[in-house]
Amino acid sequence: MTTPAPGFQPGDILTRAEIHPVLGGSGFAGICPAIEKRNVLLFSDSKTGERYGYRDGWLAEDDDTGPIFTYTGVGKRGDQTPTGGNASILEHSQKGRTLHLFIAVGKVPGSDTRTHKYIGRFKLDQRRPFEIREAKDELGQDRNVIVFRLRPISRYVRETSDTLPPASSSRLRFQRTAGRLARAYRRQRRELQQPTDADQVGAARDDLADAFERREVSAGEDIVQLELSMRDSTSQLVFDLYNQTNNTVYEPTGSAASESITQALAQLLHVRRYLSRLIRDQPLHLMVLTPTLPREDLRDLLAEYGIGIVYRNDSGGFSEFEGNTTISSSSSLGSRCVDCPVPAYG
């Protein structure tokens, strides 16, 4: 369910005094829930974002279902959490509310009254509603922020000035808690809605990742989230499970079915191209993490690309499959795939 379109149109320049009587809400917060009008108003200001090391805007590249606008959540100090205004975005669909996006553009001539450009009506991306990224808080401390991925649901305006610039070079970031936070926030969101088949697969994937990370960390392994900004792109590759000690990327799946395995394969092949150039001091290992051992033809497919498998075994622990030999993982998987290094490219 979405609310009716407002009387003004995308591209119109408005003050809050003109916006709130039509769409509801009040005040000057960046996220304004309007319960009576069944809306959530989102105000983006590039000047505010720059002070904290982030910028909202359109991704330069559309994905297979269309454009994405990235919008950073609220909270100026410490990690941002899925509460308050951020919760109103996460829960908007379940509560029958529409997201309305505005971008600050200036002031009314001769006054300090801010003006905002109306971009249009939006909803959260269903496949990947948000990402957890690193930014600074108002004290200059590193913290995690929630970056929402918004999709337009009707007519919208998309100008070059509101589009994020492509990265000038590829860059890596490592975040110790971001992966766990992202999984916890996704779990919280799923609990608010009627689960679909996709939700159940996503839940299984996150549960598997949590269990594996706990096991590895308890064994002394250094597991972090890897975030890769790709040169000439505004999109990013994010992997919740990266072992800094032995340069291993794990891509968890919610099932061992062909579709899940091939999606994981595509992600790992994508990151291989960049990591093999950015990290040259040790071999790169790529692993698919699965809830059960995949069937033989899928194992062979992964082996052709030098990708290993870690799977949950019948005892509830994890085992590693390498070639035609299954290696029990009663202890940490610290020396995984030592005989099948992934070739470097470029």
N, C-alpha and C positions, 0 to 999 in steps of 0.2 A: 504494500500500500504506500502511495506517495501523496503528498499534499498538492493542491492545485497550484499552477504557476502564478507568481505574483503579478501585479499590474505593470511593473517595470520589466525591461528586457535586458538580456545579456549585453554588456557593453555600456549600459547606463552608468553615469557617475552620480553618486548619491551620498548624502550624509546619514549618520545613524538616526537622526531625527526623522528622516524620510523612510528609512528601512524598517525600524522597529514597529511602527504602527501597522505596517503591512504584514510583516513576517513574524512579529512577536519578539519576545526577549527584551532585554534592557541592559543598561550599563555599558562598560567599555572593555569587557574581557575579550580575549581572542576567540574563545568558544562560548557561544551564548545559546543554551537550550531554551526553546520557546514551547513550553508544554502545551499551552492553550491552543497554539496554532499548529502543533505537531511538526515543528521544524527544529533544526539545529543550525545556527548561523556561525560560519567560520570566517574569521577575519585574518588575512595574511599581511604581514608588513616586512618587507625585505630589510629595512633598516634595523628592526628589532632582531631579526635572525642573524644578521651579520655580527652583532655584538656577541653572540653566543656560538659562532662558528658554523651556522647552517643557513640554508636558503630554501624556501618553498618554491615550487614551480612545476611546470610541465616537463616531463621527460621528453627529450628531443626525438626519441624513437618510439613509435607505437608498437605494441606487441600484437599477438594474433587476434585479440578481441578489441583493439582500439587504443585510444590515448589514456595516459595516466598523469594525474596531478599529485605531487607529493606534498603533504602538509604535516608540519611538525607539531606535536602535541604541546600542552601547556604544563608548566612547572618550571620555575626558574632556579631552583636549588636542589641538588641531589638528583637521583634517578627519577625520571618521570614514571608514574604508575597509572594503571587503567582505572582511575577513580575520577570523580568530579567531571570536568569537561571532557576529559579523554574517554571516560566511560560513556558519555552521551553520544560520542561518535561510534564507539564499538557496538553500542546497543541500539543504534538508530533504526535498523531494519526491524528488529524484534518489537520495538515500541511504535512502529508505524510512522516514523519521522523522516523527513527529507533533509538532506544536507544542502545548504545554500552557501556558496563560496564567494567571498569578496576579497579584493586586493587593494591595499592602500595606494592612492595615487597622488595625494597632495592635500592642499587646504583650500577652503573657500577664500577667494581673494579678499584681502583686508581683514582677515580674522584668523583665529587659531583652530577653527572647526575643521576636522579631518574629512576628507572625501575618499570614497571607496568605489572601485569599479566592480559591478556585478558580473561574475563569470558564468554562473548558471547553477543548475540543480545537479547534485551528485549522489553517489552511493559508494560504499566501501567495495573495493575489489574482492570478489568472493574467493579467488584462489590464493591470494596473498594480501590480506587486508592491511598489514603493516609490517615494518621492519624495525629492529632495534639497532640504533647507531650510536656512535660516540660523539659527544659535543662538550662544550664548556658550560658550567653553570654561572650564576651571577657572581660567584666568588672566584671564578677562574679555575675551578676544579673539574677534572674529567668526570663525566657522568654519562649514563645511558638515556637517550631520548627515544620517544615513539614517533616514527615517521609513518603516517597513514598514506595509503595508496587509494586515491579517489578516482572514480570513473564517472564521466558525465552521463546523465540519463535523458537529457533533452538538449535543445539548442544551447550552445555555449560559445564564448569567444576565446580565442587562443592566439595571443600575440607574441612576437619574437621577444619582446622585453620581459615576458613572463615565463620564458622557456629557459631551463637550466643550461649552462654552457657545458659542452663536452669536456671531459678530462684531457688535459694536455699530455699526460703520461699515465701509465698504469701505476697503481699504488696499492699497497697492502696495509690493512689495519688488523690488529689482533685485540679482541675484547674478551676478558675473562668470564664475565657473568652474562653477557648479552644473549647467548644461545639459550641458557636456562630460563632467563626472563621471558624471551619470546615464546618459548613452549608453555610456560605458566600462563601467560596472557592469552594465548590461543586456547588453552584448556578452559580458562575462565569464560571466554566468549562462547565456546561450544556449549557450555552448561546453561546458557541463556536461551538456547534455541532448540527446536526440534531437530534431532540429528538426522543428517542425510547419509547416503552411502559414502560420499566424499568426506564428510565429517568423521565417520568411523575409521576410514583409512588414515586420515590425518591424525586422529587420536592414537591409533596404533603406531604410527610413525614416531610421534612425539614420545610416547611411552617407551618405545624401544631406545630412542636416543637418550632419554633420561637414565634408563637402566644401564646402558653402556657407558655413559659418562661417569656415573657413580662408581662403576666397577674400575674403570681406568684410573680415575682420580685416587681411589682408595689404594691402588697399586703403585701410586707415585708418579703416574703419567701427567703431563702438562697439557690439558685439553682446553682450547679456547675457541671462540668464534672467529672465523676468517672472513673478512670483508674485502672484496677486490673491486676497486674502481678501474674500469678498462679504458685505455686510451681511445680518444675520439668517440666516447660514448657517455651518456648520462645514466645508463643502467649500471647496476652493480650485481656481482655474484656474491652470495652470502652462504657460507657453510657453517652450520652450528658446531660441527665436530672436526677440529683440526688439532693434531698432536704436534706441538712445536718441537718436541725432543727429537723425533725421527722423521719429521716432514711428511706426515701422512694425513690425507684428506679422506674423511668418511662421509658417504652420502646415504643416510638412512632411508628405508622404504617402509610403507605401511603393509606391504604384502610381497610375496615372492612371485607374483604373476608377471607375465611378459611385459605388460604395459608399465608396471612400476620399475622393472629392471631396466628397460630401455630408456625410460626418462632419467633414471639415475646415471646410466651410461652417458647420455648426452651431456648432463651437467658436469660430470667428471672429465670428459674429453674437452669441454669448453675451458675448464679451469686449468687443465694440463698445459694448454698453449701458453698461458700467462705465467704460471708458477715456475715452469721449467726455465723461464728467462729471468724471473725476479729472484729466485732462490737457487743459486748455482753451487753452493758449498756442500750440499749433500743430496743423495738420490731422492727423487720424489716418488711416493707411493700413493696409489689411489685404491680405495676400498669401497665396496657396496656393503652396507649393513642391513641385513634382512631378518625378518622374524622367523623364517624357516629356510632350510637349504633349498635354493632354486633347482629346478629340474636340469637335467644334463645339458640340453641344447643351450640353455641360458648361461650355464656355467662355462661352456665352450665359447660362447659369444664374448663374455667378459674376458676370458683368458686370451682371446685373439688380440685384445687391446691392452694386454698387460695389467688388467684390473683384477684385484683379489676380492674375496668374499669373507665377511665375518657374519655368522648367523647364530641365532639363538638355538641351542641344542635341547634335547629332550629333558635334560635335568634342570633347565632354566638358566644355565650359564651361557657362555659364548664360545664358539669354536671357529677356527679359521680354515677355509678351504683354499688349497693351493694346488693347482694341477689336478692330479688324480689322487691326492693325499689329503685327508682331513686331519688337521693338527688340533688336538685338544687344547682348550684354553683354560685350564684350571688355575693358571696364574695370569699375570698381565701379558697382553699381546705386544710386548715391546720389540720383538725382532720380526715383525710381520713382513712377508714377501721379500725376504733377503735374497732369494735366488731369482726373483723376477723384477729387477729394477725397471721402472718406467722410462722409456727413452726420452731424452730431451729434444725439444723442437726449437728451431730458430737459431 
